[in-house]
Amino acid sequence: MTKLLAAAAWTGVLAGCATIGAVEPMGAGPAPTPIATESDEARIAALLSRMSLERKVAQLIQPQINSVTPEEMRTYRYGSYLNGGNGGPYGNEYAPASDWLKLADEMWDASTAPLANGEPAIPAIWGTDAVHGHTNVVGATIFPHNIGLGAARDPDLVRRIGEATAAEIAATGIDWNFSPTVAVAQDDRWGRTYESYSEDPAIAAEMGAALVHGLQGKAEPGGRIGQGHVLATAKHFFGDGGTTQGVDQGNVDGDIARLEAIHARPYPAAIGAGVEAVMASFNSINGTKMHGNKPLLTGLLRGRMGFTGVVVGDWNGHAQIPGCTNSNCPQALLAGLDIYMVPDDAKALHASLLAQVKDGTIPMARLDEAVGRVLRMKIRAGLLDAGAKRPSQRVHGGDLALLGSPAHRAIAREAVAKSQVLLKNDGVLPLKPGASILVAGRAADDIAQAAGGWTLTWQGGEDLTNACFPGATSIWAGLKAAATEAGGSATLSPDGRFDAKPDVAIVVFGEKPYAEFAGDRKDMVFADSEGLDLLRKYRAAGIRTVAVFLSGRPLWMNREMNAADAFVASWLPGSEGAGIADVLYGRRPATGRLSFSWPASCTGQPVNGPDGALFQRGYGLSLNQSAPVARLSESCAILDARSADWFDLGRLGAGITARGGDVALPGLRGTGGGITARGIDRNRQEDAREIVFAPGSTLTLTDQGRATGGFRLVYELANAPTAPVTLTTGGKALDITAGLTTSAGKGWREMIVTGACAPGNGRTLSITSAGPLTLRIAKIARQDIPAGVDCSF
C-alpha cells in the first residue's frame, strides 16, 4: 500500500522514539446498539433494511487516521479506517502502544453511538499493514520479512507467527491486518520482492494460507475468527509480482491463463484457509488496471474461485482507473471493489458515490451487495454481536505486555535461524568455541537495517536508532552474547579496523531499507563496496571471514563470494539478531533453502529458474557440509561501464546545448520555444532543473561528442502526463507516456535508453509533450550500457 503522508504528520525520530511510556488504563464506554442474533444472512438483510443510504455508502469508505477524527467518524460512520505506513495516533507515528489503543476505543465509541430513528450503529474497524509483525508500533516483535520465511519453508512456524502478530495487533485494539502478501515475484528488481515468499507459486500459496490460519484463528471459510485474532487480507490480487521489469504498480503482459497459473495460484489456498478480505492490486493486467478489472475481480475471484469476502482497494488505487479521481470512481465499485481505500478524500468520495446511487449510475443492488459483504466480515469478527466490546475490553485488548513478549521474540528468533541460507562454507562454520571474533560493518549493530522497510516508518530507514527498538537484539548483540557463552570474545568494529588480529571476521553488510517503488532497481548488481572492501582486507591479512548479507532479494555477489570463506544470505531478519548467532555457532542447524534463484552473471537481468542461476531455488548448505565455491567471474560490464555526465550538479557540461523549439537555453535556464526552465534544489542548491513544457513543445539536448553509449536520466514527475510524451534519439521515436504515468508522484526515478529500444543512439535526445508537462531533471549521462540491460522509463 502506498503511504505518501504530509510532512506535518512526521515527528522527530529521536523525540518520537523517546516517548515510549506507561500504559494508561482505559475507561468503559457506551455499549453498542444491540443487534439481533438471527442467522448471518438474515441479520445482514435486516440491517440493510434499516440503514439509510448515507450510512450504506459510508460502509464502503476507508480514510486514514491522519485525516479523520472521532468526531468525523461519529458524523459519517465510515465502515473502516486505516493507519498509513507513516501514520500514527494523534499525528505521532512513534506513539506509545497505549495511544493506539486509546484511539481505537475513541473510534469504536464514535461509530457505535446511537443513531436517530432506530437506524443500527455499525462499528468501524481499523486496518493496518502488519506485514512482518505489528511493526508500526514501537516495541512490537519484528519477524523476518516473507522472503526469509519462504527460505525457512515451515508452515507451522508461519502459522505461529500469525498468531503472535494477531495477539499484538489485538492488544492495541486493531481489528484487521492487510497481510499476507502472496505475490509471486518474477522479477527481483521489484522493490517489494522481500514481501514475496517465493518465485514458486506453490510456496507462496502454502505460506500465505498458513499465515491466514494464524492471524484469523479459524480453519474453515464462513466460520468466526478466533477471539484475540484479527481479520486477514490476501494481497495484491493479482500479478503484483509480475510487472514488466519489476516496476512497481506497472503492467503485466501475457496470456491470461499463463498469468493466472503463476500469479493467481496462491488465492485459492488463502480462500480455502478462510481469508476474509482480498486487496486489489495497483498493477494492470494487459493494460487494464486491476481496481477496474471486472472480468478478474468479479469473474475470476468471485466466480471461479468462489470468494465471498470483501475486496478492499489499495491506497487511492481506484484513482488510477482511466476517468477516475480519488473522489469520484463508480467504475471500481461496478468492477467488484467493495471498500475504497481513500486516505484523504473520504468526504468528497462519499458525496459522489451517494449522488451516483441516487441517479442510478450505481445500482442499489450492487451497493447492497458490497455493504452486505462488509457486514458479513464484521459478523465473522464478532463485532456485530449483542454485547460486543470496546477494543480495550476484548481478549488481549490492552494487554500491551504482549508486544515484544519473550514468547513472541522466541518465535521470531527461531524464524531468523530457520531463514538463514548458507551458500558457501569452506569449513569456517560453525564457529569454534573460544574463538575471538571481529564483527565488522555498519549494519552489524543497526536493527533498522536488519528489519528493512515497513518498520516503524513506511520505508524503514537509517534515521531510526536502536533506541527505537526496545527489547530487540541487534546482530552484533546476538553474536557478542554467543561468543561469550562459547568461551570466546567479540569486538565490534563498524569501520572494520582492529588492533588484535581476530580468529574470524564476520562482516555484516547489505541493502539499505526501502519499501515499494523506492526499492525498484534497474539491475541485479550490488554495487556498494563496503562489505567487499572489508572482506578483501581481512583475506589479505590472513583472517578467516564470514559474510552475512542483508537483502530483500538475491543479488549478483560474485566478488563477495570470492572474498569470503563463508557466505550467508540473511535476508531481512528483524528484531531478533541472536537467531543468526544460533546458526553461526551451530546451536541450531542451517536448514534455510533458497526460495528464489540466485544470479550467476552480471547481466542486470533477474533469474527465476535454473537458466542463469548460480544457486537454484532449493539450494542451501548444512553446517556439516564444507562446500567451497569455485572462483567466480568478477567481470561486470555494468560496474565497469564508462560514463560521462553531461548534465549534473545543476549545469550543462562543456559543449552541450539545450534547446526548446529553436531557442537555445544555456544551462537550462530561461524561457524559449514553449519551454520554461528554472533551477531547483534537490540535494544541493540548484542541483536540478524544473522544465515546463507548453503543449506541443520539444526539449532537445545535444551531446557534442564527448561520450558514447546509452542515456541515463534521473528525473521526477509530480503529475502524470495528460497527453502523449515521446523521446527521440538516433532517429527513433519512443512513446514514454506509460512509463512516466507509472513514475508520477513517486519521487526521483531513473530512465535508461539503450540500443535495445533506440538502435544507433544519436548525439541528441529530444523530449516532446503533446500536452502541458512539468518535468524535473537532476542528471543526464551518456554511458556504455552492456547488452541485455533493459530500456526503462
C-alpha positions in Angstrom: 0.0 0.0 0.0 1.4 3.4 -0.9 1.9 5.8 2.0 2.5 9.4 1.0 1.8 11.5 4.0 2.3 15.2 4.6 5.4 16.3 6.4 3.3 17.6 9.2 2.5 14.0 10.1 6.1 13.3 10.9 7.7 13.8 14.2 11.4 13.8 15.1 12.8 10.2 15.2 14.7 10.6 18.4 12.0 12.6 20.1 9.4 10.1 18.9 11.4 7.0 19.9 11.9 8.6 23.4 8.1 8.9 24.0 7.6 5.3 25.0 5.6 5.5 28.2 3.5 3.6 30.6 0.1 2.2 29.6 -2.8 4.1 30.9 -6.0 2.1 31.9 -8.9 2.5 29.6 -12.3 3.6 30.9 -15.6 2.0 29.9 -17.5 3.5 27.0 -21.1 3.3 25.9 -22.4 -0.1 24.9 -23.1 -0.6 21.2 -26.6 -0.7 19.8 -27.8 -4.3 20.3 -28.2 -6.2 17.0 -30.4 -9.3 16.6 -28.8 -12.8 16.6 -30.6 -14.4 13.6 -28.6 -16.4 11.0 -25.9 -14.3 9.4 -27.7 -13.8 6.1 -31.0 -12.9 7.9 -29.1 -10.4 10.1 -27.5 -8.8 7.0 -30.8 -8.4 5.3 -32.4 -6.9 8.4 -29.5 -4.5 8.9 -29.7 -3.4 5.3 -33.4 -2.7 5.5 -32.8 -0.4 8.5 -29.8 1.5 7.1 -30.1 4.9 5.4 -28.5 5.4 2.0 -25.9 7.7 3.6 -24.8 5.0 6.1 -24.6 2.3 3.5 -22.3 4.4 1.3 -20.2 5.2 4.3 -19.5 1.5 4.9 -17.6 1.4 1.7 -15.2 4.2 2.5 -11.9 3.8 4.4 -10.0 7.0 5.3 -6.7 7.1 7.2 -6.3 8.2 10.8 -4.3 11.3 9.8 -7.4 12.6 8.0 -10.4 11.5 10.1 -11.2 12.3 13.7 -13.5 10.6 16.1 -15.9 13.5 15.7 -16.0 13.0 11.9 -16.4 9.3 12.5 -19.5 10.0 14.6 -20.9 12.1 11.8 -20.1 10.0 8.8 -19.9 6.5 10.3 -17.3 5.2 7.8 -17.1 1.4 7.7 -13.4 1.2 8.3 -10.3 3.3 8.6 -6.5 2.6 8.5 -3.2 3.9 9.5 -0.7 4.6 6.7 2.9 3.5 6.8 4.0 6.8 8.2 0.8 7.4 10.2 0.2 7.1 13.9 -2.3 8.1 16.5 -2.7 11.9 17.0 -0.1 12.6 14.3 2.7 10.7 16.1 4.0 7.7 14.2 6.1 6.8 17.2 3.2 7.0 19.6 3.2 4.5 22.6 1.0 1.5 22.3 -1.4 2.9 24.8 -2.2 5.7 22.3 -3.1 3.2 19.6 -5.5 1.6 22.0 -6.9 4.9 23.1 -7.7 5.9 19.6 -9.3 2.5 18.8 -11.7 3.0 21.7 -12.5 6.5 20.7 -13.3 5.4 17.1 -15.4 2.5 18.4 -17.4 4.8 20.7 -17.9 7.3 17.8 -19.1 4.7 15.3 -21.4 2.9 17.8 -23.0 5.9 19.3 -26.8 5.6 19.0 -28.4 6.9 15.8 -31.8 8.5 15.4 -34.9 6.7 14.1 -33.7 3.3 15.2 -31.0 3.0 12.5 -28.3 0.5 13.5 -25.0 1.8 14.6 -22.3 -0.3 12.8 -18.9 -0.3 14.4 -16.0 0.8 12.3 -12.9 -1.4 12.0 -9.3 -0.4 11.9 -6.9 -1.9 9.3 -3.1 -1.9 9.5 -0.1 -3.1 7.5 1.4 -5.5 10.0 3.4 -7.3 7.3 6.2 -8.8 9.4 4.8 -8.3 12.9 2.9 -5.4 14.3 5.8 -3.2 13.2 4.1 0.2 13.1 4.1 0.2 16.9 7.2 0.8 19.0 8.2 -2.3 21.0 6.4 -4.9 18.8 8.1 -8.1 17.7 9.7 -7.7 14.3 9.7 -11.0 12.4 11.7 -11.8 9.2 10.2 -10.5 6.0 8.4 -13.0 3.8 11.4 -13.8 1.6 13.1 -15.2 4.7 10.1 -17.2 5.8 9.9 -18.6 2.3 13.5 -19.8 2.8 12.5 -21.4 6.1 9.6 -23.1 4.4 7.9 -24.1 7.7 4.1 -23.6 7.5 3.7 -24.3 11.2 6.2 -21.6 12.1 4.4 -19.1 9.8 1.1 -20.0 11.5 2.6 -19.3 14.9 4.0 -16.0 13.6 0.5 -15.2 12.5 -0.9 -16.0 16.0 1.7 -13.9 17.7 1.2 -11.0 15.3 -2.6 -11.2 15.8 -2.2 -11.1 19.6 0.0 -8.0 19.4 -2.4 -6.3 16.9 -5.4 -7.1 19.1 -3.6 -5.8 22.2 -3.6 -2.3 20.6 -7.3 -2.5 19.6 -6.9 -3.0 15.9 -9.2 -5.4 14.1 -7.8 -6.0 10.6 -4.4 -6.8 9.1 -3.5 -6.1 5.5 -1.5 -9.3 5.2 -0.4 -11.8 3.9 1.2 -10.7 0.7 1.0 -13.7 -1.6 2.8 -12.1 -4.6 4.8 -14.4 -6.7 7.8 -12.2 -7.6 9.2 -13.0 -11.0 11.5 -10.0 -11.4 13.7 -9.4 -8.4 14.3 -5.8 -9.5 10.8 -5.1 -8.0 11.2 -3.2 -4.7 8.7 -5.4 -3.0 10.4 -8.7 -3.7 11.1 -9.3 0.0 7.3 -9.3 0.6 7.1 -12.4 -1.6 7.6 -15.8 -0.1 9.0 -17.2 -3.3 9.2 -17.1 -7.0 7.4 -20.5 -6.8 3.6 -20.1 -6.6 3.3 -23.3 -4.6 5.5 -22.0 -1.8 3.7 -18.6 -1.8 0.3 -20.4 -1.6 1.4 -22.7 1.3 3.0 -19.9 3.4 0.2 -17.4 2.7 -2.5 -19.9 3.8 -0.5 -20.7 7.0 -0.4 -17.0 7.9 -4.1 -16.6 7.3 -4.8 -19.5 9.7 -2.5 -17.9 12.3 -4.0 -14.4 12.0 -7.6 -15.4 12.0 -7.6 -18.5 14.2 -10.1 -20.4 12.2 -9.9 -23.4 9.9 -12.8 -23.1 7.5 -14.4 -20.5 5.3 -17.5 -18.9 6.8 -16.5 -19.5 10.4 -15.9 -17.0 13.1 -12.4 -15.7 13.6 -11.0 -16.7 17.0 -11.0 -14.4 20.0 -7.8 -12.5 20.2 -7.3 -12.9 16.5 -7.7 -10.4 13.6 -9.1 -10.3 10.1 -6.5 -11.2 7.4 -6.1 -10.0 3.8 -4.6 -11.8 0.9 -2.9 -9.2 -1.4 -2.5 -7.9 -4.1 -4.9 -9.5 -6.5 -3.2 -10.2 -8.8 0.0 -10.0 -10.7 1.8 -7.5 -8.5 5.0 -9.6 -8.7 5.0 -9.9 -12.4 5.2 -6.4 -13.8 7.4 -5.7 -16.7 11.0 -5.0 -15.4 9.7 -5.3 -11.9 8.3 -1.7 -12.0 6.0 -1.2 -9.0 2.4 -0.6 -10.0 3.3 -1.3 -13.6 1.8 -3.6 -16.3 1.8 -7.3 -16.5 1.6 -8.6 -20.1 0.9 -12.1 -21.3 -1.5 -14.8 -21.9 -4.1 -14.6 -19.2 -4.2 -18.4 -18.5 -0.4 -18.4 -18.0 -0.5 -15.4 -15.8 -3.2 -16.9 -13.7 -1.3 -20.1 -13.3 1.6 -18.2 -11.7 0.1 -15.1 -10.0 -3.4 -16.2 -9.1 -2.4 -19.6 -7.7 -2.0 -18.5 -4.1 -5.5 -17.1 -3.8 -7.5 -20.4 -3.8 -5.3 -21.6 -0.9 -5.9 -18.3 1.0 -9.7 -18.6 0.3 -9.6 -22.2 1.5 -8.0 -21.0 4.7 -10.9 -18.7 5.2 -9.3 -15.3 4.4 -11.9 -12.6 5.0 -10.5 -10.0 2.6 -8.6 -9.7 -0.7 -6.9 -6.5 -1.6 -6.9 -5.3 -5.3 -3.5 -4.6 -6.8 -2.2 -1.4 -8.2 -0.9 -3.1 -11.3 -2.5 -3.5 -14.7 -3.1 -6.8 -16.5 -2.6 -6.4 -20.2 -3.2 -2.7 -19.8 -6.3 -2.8 -17.6 -5.9 -1.6 -14.0 -6.9 -4.3 -11.5 -9.1 -1.9 -9.5 -11.4 -1.6 -12.5 -11.0 -5.1 -13.9 -14.4 -6.7 -13.7 -13.5 -10.0 -15.5 -10.8 -10.7 -12.9 -12.2 -9.1 -9.7 -15.7 -10.5 -10.2 -15.4 -13.2 -12.9 -12.3 -14.9 -11.6 -12.1 -14.1 -7.9 -15.8 -14.3 -7.2 -17.0 -16.7 -9.9 -14.3 -19.3 -10.5 -12.5 -19.0 -7.1 -15.7 -18.7 -5.1 -14.5 -15.9 -2.8 -17.4 -14.5 -0.7 -15.5 -12.0 1.4 -14.6 -8.3 1.0 -12.5 -6.9 -1.8 -10.7 -3.8 -0.5 -8.8 -1.3 -2.6 -5.2 -0.1 -2.1 -4.1 3.4 -1.3 -6.1 5.5 -3.8 -5.7 2.7 -6.3 -9.2 3.3 -7.8 -8.0 6.8 -8.9 -5.6 5.1 -11.4 -8.5 3.8 -13.4 -8.9 6.0 -16.6 -11.5 8.6 -15.9 -11.4 8.3 -12.2 -10.1 10.5 -9.4 -9.5 9.9 -5.7 -13.0 11.3 -5.0 -15.0 10.0 -8.0 -14.9 6.5 -9.3 -18.0 4.4 -9.7 -16.1 2.2 -12.1 -14.3 0.5 -9.2 -17.4 -0.5 -7.4 -19.1 -1.7 -10.6 -16.0 -3.8 -11.3 -16.1 -5.6 -8.0 -14.4 -3.4 -5.4 -16.3 -3.3 -2.0 -14.2 -0.9 0.0 -12.4 2.2 -1.3 -9.1 2.9 0.5 -9.3 6.7 0.1 -6.9 8.2 2.7 -7.6 11.9 2.4 -10.7 12.4 0.3 -13.4 10.4 2.2 -16.0 13.2 2.4 -15.8 14.0 -1.3 -15.9 10.3 -2.3 -18.9 9.8 0.0 -20.7 12.7 -1.8 -20.0 11.4 -5.3 -21.0 7.8 -4.5 -24.2 9.0 -2.8 -25.1 11.0 -5.9 -24.3 8.1 -8.2 -26.5 5.7 -6.3 -29.3 8.3 -6.4 -29.0 8.9 -10.2 -28.8 5.2 -11.0 -25.1 5.1 -12.1 -24.6 2.6 -9.3 -27.5 0.1 -9.0 -28.9 -0.2 -5.5 -28.4 -4.0 -5.7 -24.7 -3.5 -6.2 -24.5 -1.1 -3.3 -26.3 -3.6 -1.0 -24.1 -6.4 -2.2 -21.0 -4.6 -1.2 -22.3 -3.3 2.1 -23.6 -6.8 2.9 -20.1 -8.2 2.4 -18.7 -5.6 4.8 -21.4 -6.5 7.4 -20.7 -10.2 6.9 -17.0 -9.7 7.6 -17.9 -7.8 10.8 -20.2 -10.6 11.9 -17.5 -13.1 11.4 -15.2 -10.9 13.5 -17.9 -10.9 16.3 -18.2 -7.1 16.1 -22.0 -7.1 15.5 -22.8 -9.5 18.3 -25.0 -8.2 21.1 -22.7 -7.0 23.9 -19.7 -6.7 21.6 -17.0 -4.9 23.5 -14.7 -1.9 23.0 -11.3 -2.8 21.7 -9.7 -2.4 25.1 -12.1 -4.8 26.7 -11.7 -7.7 24.3 -9.5 -10.8 24.6 -5.9 -9.4 24.5 -7.2 -5.8 24.4 -5.0 -3.6 26.5 -2.6 -6.4 27.3 0.3 -4.4 26.0 2.9 -6.7 27.6 2.2 -9.0 24.6 4.1 -6.5 22.4 7.6 -7.9 22.2 6.9 -10.6 24.8 9.6 -13.2 25.4 7.4 -15.9 23.9 6.9 -13.9 20.7 10.6 -13.0 20.5 11.4 -16.6 20.9 9.3 -17.4 17.8 11.0 -14.6 15.9 14.4 -15.9 16.9 13.5 -19.3 15.7 12.3 -17.8 12.4 15.5 -15.9 11.9 17.6 -19.1 12.4 15.5 -21.1 10.1 15.6 -18.5 7.4 19.4 -18.3 7.1 20.7 -19.8 3.9 24.3 -20.9 3.9 25.5 -20.5 0.3 29.3 -21.1 0.8 31.3 -22.7 3.6 34.9 -23.8 3.4 34.8 -25.1 7.0 34.9 -21.9 8.9 31.4 -22.5 10.1 30.2 -23.4 12.7 32.4 -21.0 14.7 34.7 -22.8 17.2 34.2 -22.4 20.9 36.7 -20.0 22.4 37.3 -18.2 19.1 37.9 -14.4 19.0 35.6 -12.8 16.5 35.6 -9.3 15.0 32.1 -8.2 13.9 32.5 -5.6 11.2 30.3 -3.4 9.1 27.9 -0.5 9.7 24.9 -2.9 9.6 26.1 -5.2 12.4 24.6 -3.1 15.2 21.8 -1.5 13.2 18.4 -3.0 13.9 16.6 -0.8 11.4 18.8 -2.1 8.6 18.2 -5.7 9.6 14.5 -5.0 9.7 14.2 -3.3 6.4 11.1 -1.4 5.1 7.7 -1.4 6.7 9.3 -1.0 10.1 8.1 1.9 12.3 8.1 4.0 9.1 6.9 3.1 5.7 10.4 2.9 4.0 12.2 2.0 7.2 15.4 3.9 7.4 18.9 4.8 8.6 17.4 7.6 10.8 15.9 5.0 13.1 18.3 4.3 16.0 18.4 1.2 18.2 16.6 3.2 20.8 13.6 2.9 18.7 13.5 -0.8 19.2 13.2 -1.5 22.9 13.8 -5.2 23.8 15.2 -6.0 20.3 18.6 -7.7 19.8 21.0 -6.5 17.0 23.1 -9.0 15.1 26.1 -7.7 16.9 24.5 -8.1 20.4 23.5 -11.7 19.5 27.0 -12.6 18.3 28.6 -11.0 21.3 26.4 -13.0 23.7 27.0 -16.2 21.8 30.8 -15.7 21.7 30.9 -15.0 25.5 28.8 -18.1 26.2 31.2 -20.2 24.0 34.2 -19.0 26.0 35.4 -16.7 23.3 35.4 -12.9 22.7 33.8 -10.5 20.3 34.7 -7.0 19.2 32.5 -4.6 17.3 34.2 -2.6 14.5 31.7 -0.7 12.3 34.5 0.6 10.1 36.5 -2.7 10.1 39.6 -1.5 11.9 41.2 -3.8 14.6 44.1 -3.9 16.9 44.5 -7.5 17.8 44.1 -10.0 14.9 40.9 -12.0 15.4 40.4 -15.7 14.6 37.4 -14.9 12.4 35.9 -11.7 11.0 32.1 -11.6 10.5 31.2 -8.9 8.0 27.6 -7.7 8.1 26.5 -5.6 5.2 23.8 -5.2 2.6 20.9 -3.2 1.2 19.7 -0.1 3.0 16.0 -0.2 3.9 13.3 0.6 1.3 9.7 -0.2 0.5 7.5 -0.1 -2.5 8.7 1.7 -5.7 11.5 3.4 -3.8 13.2 0.0 -3.8 12.8 -0.7 -7.5 16.1 -1.4 -9.3 17.3 -1.3 -12.8 19.6 -4.3 -12.4 20.6 -7.1 -10.0 24.1 -5.8 -9.2 25.0 -4.9 -5.7 27.4 -2.0 -6.2 28.0 -0.9 -2.6 31.6 -1.9 -1.9 31.7 -1.6 1.9 31.4 -5.3 2.6 33.6 -6.3 -0.4 36.4 -4.0 0.8 36.3 -5.4 4.3 36.3 -9.0 3.1 39.3 -8.4 0.8 41.1 -6.5 3.6 40.7 -9.4 6.0 41.7 -12.0 3.4 44.9 -10.1 2.7 45.6 -10.1 6.4 45.1 -13.9 6.6 41.9 -13.6 8.6 39.1 -16.1 8.0 35.8 -14.4 7.0 32.1 -14.9 7.2 29.9 -12.7 5.0 26.4 -12.0 6.5 24.4 -10.4 3.7 21.2 -8.4 4.4 19.0 -8.0 1.5 15.4 -8.1 0.2 16.3 -10.2 -2.8 19.1 -12.2 -4.4 21.7 -10.0 -6.0 24.9 -10.6 -8.0 27.5 -11.2 -5.3 30.4 -13.0 -7.1 33.1 -10.6 -5.8 31.9 -11.0 -2.2 31.6 -14.8 -2.6 35.2 -15.0 -3.8 36.4 -12.9 -0.9 34.6 -14.7 1.8 35.3 -18.1 3.4 31.6 -18.5 4.2 28.6 -16.6 2.8 25.2 -16.4 4.5 22.0 -15.0 2.9 20.4 -13.5 6.0 17.6 -11.6 4.2 15.9 -9.1 6.5 15.8 -10.8 9.8 14.1 -8.2 12.0 14.4 -7.6 15.7 16.0 -10.9 16.9 19.5 -10.9 15.6 20.5 -13.7 18.0 18.9 -16.1 15.6 21.9 -15.5 13.2 24.4 -16.3 16.0 22.4 -19.5 16.7 23.3 -20.8 13.3 26.8 -19.4 13.0 27.7 -21.1 16.3 25.9 -24.3 15.5 23.3 -24.0 18.2 20.7 -24.5 15.5 21.2 -26.4 12.2 21.4 -24.4 9.0 18.1 -25.5 7.4 17.2 -22.5 5.2 16.9 -23.1 1.5 16.6 -20.6 -1.3 13.0 -19.8 -2.3 14.4 -17.6 -5.1 17.1 -18.4 -7.7 20.4 -16.6 -7.2 22.0 -14.9 -10.3 25.3 -16.2 -11.6 26.3 -13.4 -14.0 26.3 -9.6 -14.0 23.8 -9.1 -16.8 21.4 -7.0 -14.8 18.6 -9.4 -15.5 16.8 -11.4 -12.9 16.7 -15.2 -12.9 13.7 -17.3 -11.9 14.8 -20.8 -12.7 17.9 -22.9 -13.5 18.9 -20.8 -16.5 21.5 -18.3 -15.4 21.3 -19.4 -11.7 24.5 -19.7 -9.6 22.3 -21.4 -7.0 18.9 -22.7 -7.9 15.8 -22.5 -5.8 16.0 -25.1 -3.0 19.8 -24.7 -2.6 21.4 -24.3 0.8 24.1 -26.0 2.8 24.0 -27.7 6.1 26.7 -26.8 8.7 28.3 -30.2 8.3 28.7 -29.6 4.5 32.0 -28.0 3.7 31.4 -26.7 0.2 33.9 -24.2 -1.2 32.6 -22.4 -4.3 34.9 -22.4 -7.3 36.2 -19.0 -8.1 33.5 -16.9 -9.8 33.8 -14.5 -12.6 34.1 -10.9 -11.3 33.6 -9.3 -14.7 30.8 -6.9 -14.6 30.1 -4.6 -17.6 27.5 -2.7 -15.6 30.1 -1.8 -13.0 32.9 -1.2 -15.5 30.9 0.8 -18.0 32.4 4.2 -18.9 30.2 7.1 -18.1 30.2 10.8 -18.8 27.8 13.1 -17.0 26.7 15.9 -19.3 24.1 17.4 -17.1 24.9 17.2 -13.4 25.0 19.5 -10.4 22.6 21.9 -11.9 24.7 22.8 -15.0 25.3 21.5 -18.5 28.7 20.1 -19.4 31.0 21.8 -21.8 29.9 21.6 -25.4 26.3 20.7 -24.6 23.4 22.8 -25.7 19.7 22.6 -24.6 17.0 23.8 -26.9 13.3 24.5 -26.5 12.0 24.6 -30.0 14.6 26.7 -31.8 15.5 28.9 -28.9 18.7 27.9 -27.0 18.5 27.6 -23.2 22.1 27.9 -22.0 22.5 26.0 -18.8 18.8 25.0 -19.0 17.7 28.4 -17.7 15.2 30.8 -19.1 12.3 30.5 -21.5 12.0 29.8 -25.2 10.1 27.8 -27.8 7.4 26.8 -25.4 9.9 25.6 -22.8 10.4 27.2 -19.4 13.3 26.1 -17.2 14.5 27.2 -13.7 16.9 25.9 -11.1 15.6 23.9 -8.2 17.2 22.3 -5.2 17.3 18.5 -4.9 20.3 17.7 -2.7 22.1 21.0 -3.0 21.4 24.5 -4.2 20.1 24.5 -7.8 21.5 21.0 -8.5 18.5 20.2 -10.7 16.2 21.9 -13.2 12.4 22.1 -13.5 11.3 22.1 -17.1 7.8 23.2 -18.0 6.5 22.2 -21.5 3.8 24.1 -23.2 1.6 21.7 -25.4 3.5 20.6 -28.4 6.9 21.9 -27.3 10.2 20.0 -27.6 13.3 20.0 -25.4 16.4 18.9 -27.3 19.7 18.1 -25.6 22.8 17.8 -27.8 26.0 15.9 -26.9 28.9 17.5 -28.8 30.7 14.2 -29.0 32.2 13.8 -25.5 30.6 10.4 -24.8 29.1 7.3 -26.4 26.5 4.7 -25.4 23.1 4.9 -24.0 21.4 7.6 -22.0 20.6 7.6 -18.3 18.4 10.3 -16.8 17.4 10.9 -13.2 14.1 12.7 -13.2 11.0 13.4 -11.1 7.4 13.9 -12.3 4.8 15.2 -9.9 1.7 14.5 -12.1 1.0 12.0 -14.8 1.1 13.3 -18.4 -2.3 14.3 -19.8 -1.2 13.7 -23.4 1.4 11.6 -25.2 5.1 12.2 -24.5 7.8 11.0 -26.9 11.5 10.7 -26.6 13.5 10.8 -29.8 17.2 9.8 -30.3 19.1 8.4 -33.3 16.0 8.9 -35.5 13.9 6.6 -33.3 10.8 8.0 -31.5 9.7 6.2 -28.3 6.4 6.7 -26.6 7.3 7.1 -22.9 3.8 8.1 -21.7 3.1 4.9 -19.9 6.4 4.9 -18.1 6.0 8.5 -17.0 2.5 7.8 -15.8 3.7 4.9 -13.6 6.5 7.0 -12.2 4.4 10.1 -11.5 4.3 11.1 -7.8 6.9 8.6 -6.8 9.9 10.8 -6.3 13.2 10.7 -8.2 13.3 7.9 -10.8 15.8 6.7 -13.4 15.3 6.4 -17.1 17.5 4.2 -19.3 17.6 4.4 -23.1 19.8 1.8 -24.7 20.3 0.4 -28.2 17.7 -2.2 -27.3 14.9 0.3 -27.9 16.8 3.0 -29.8 19.4 1.4 -32.2 22.2 3.8 -33.0 21.6 6.2 -30.2 22.4 9.6 -31.7 24.1 12.7 -30.3 20.8 14.3 -29.5 18.0 13.4 -27.1 14.6 15.2 -27.6 11.5 15.1 -25.4 8.2 16.2 -26.9 5.0 16.6 -24.9 1.7 17.0 -26.7 0.2 18.4 -23.6 1.3 20.5 -20.7 4.0 18.8 -18.6 6.3 19.7 -15.8 9.5 17.5 -15.6 12.4 17.8 -13.2 15.8 16.6 -14.3 18.7 16.1 -11.9 21.2 14.3 -14.1 21.7 13.2 -17.7 24.6 10.9 -18.6 25.9 9.0 -21.6 27.1 5.6 -20.6 28.4 2.4 -22.2 25.5 0.3 -21.2 26.1 -3.5 -21.5 24.0 -5.6 -23.9 21.0 -7.1 -22.2 20.2 -4.1 -20.0 16.5 -3.2 -20.5 15.3 0.2 -21.6 13.1 1.6 -18.9 11.2 4.8 -18.5 
